[in-house]
C-alpha cells in the first residue's frame, strides 16, 4: 500500500466530503486497492479499481461519480479528456474515507 497523488477539481471536494462522490474515473490507473490519498486534509483509501470502456463506465457508475445521469457524467469526462470516445478504456477508482 502506498500514498498516491489523486488530484481533484475543487468543485468535487464537497461531494466527496458528503459521500455523494465515491469514485473518480481517469484515463490511466492511478493506484491499487489499499492505496491512500489526501484531499482537503482528509485521507481516503482506494477500495476497487475497475477498467471499463467509457460507454460502460458512464452507464454503470455515474451515481458513484456523484452525477444524476450518465449524460452529465460523460459530458464532465469529455471536458477533462476531449480525445476519448466510447471505446476508450478508463479506470474507475472507488474510494472511501479512511478510518484512522
N, C-alpha and C positions, 0 to 999 in steps of 0.2 A: 504494500500500500504506500502511496506517495501523495504528497500535496501537489496539486496541479494548479495551473492558472486557467481559470474559466472566466474570461471577460464577459460582461453582460451589459447591454444597453441599460442605462439608468432608469428608463421608463418601466422596465420589467421588475425592478427590485421590490416595489410594494406588492406586486402579485406574488412574488416568491415568498416574501415575509408573511403574507396571509395564508400561504399554502395553496393558492389558486394555480400557480405555475410550478409544476413538479418535474418538468423535463425541458431540455434545450436541444435543439436539432442543429447539427453542424455538418459541413461537407467533409470534415476529417474527424477521425476518432481522437478525442482529447484525453481520454483516461480509461481506466478499468474499474470494475466493481471494487469498492472499498477505498478508492482514491478519494481524497477530500479537497475542497477548495473553500475559500473565504470570500464572502460578499458582504459588504457593509458591516463588517465586524462579526458576522455570524459564520460558523463553519457548517458546510454541507458535505454529505457523503454520496458518492455515486452508488446506486443500487442495481442498475442494469444499463447496459449499453447495447443497443439494437441497431444493426444495419438494415435499412429498408429502402426500396426505391421511393422516390419522392411521392409518387401517386399514392402509395400505400401509407406512408407516414402521415400525409396530410389528412387522409380519410380516417385513419385509426387513432391518431394521437393528438388531434388539435385541442381536445379538452385538457390533456396533461400539460400542454403548452400554454394554457390559460386563455384560449380563444373560444368564441361562441360558435364558430363554424369552420369547416375545412377551407372554405374560400378565404376567410380572414387570415387564417394561418398561412396558407400558400402565398397570399399577397405579401405578408410580412417577410416570409423566407426569401421571396424573389427580390424584395427591397435590399436585402443583405447580399444575396447571391444571384445577381441578374442573369448569369450564364448557365444556370441549371435548368433542367427540363424534367418532365415526369419520370423519365427512366434513370435519372441520376441517383446513385446510391448515397443516402445521407445517414448520419449516425444520430440516433435519438439517445441522449444521455439522461436517464431518470435519476432523480436525487431526492434526498430528504434532509432536513436539518439534523446534524449530528448531535447525539446526546452525549455530552462530555461530562 
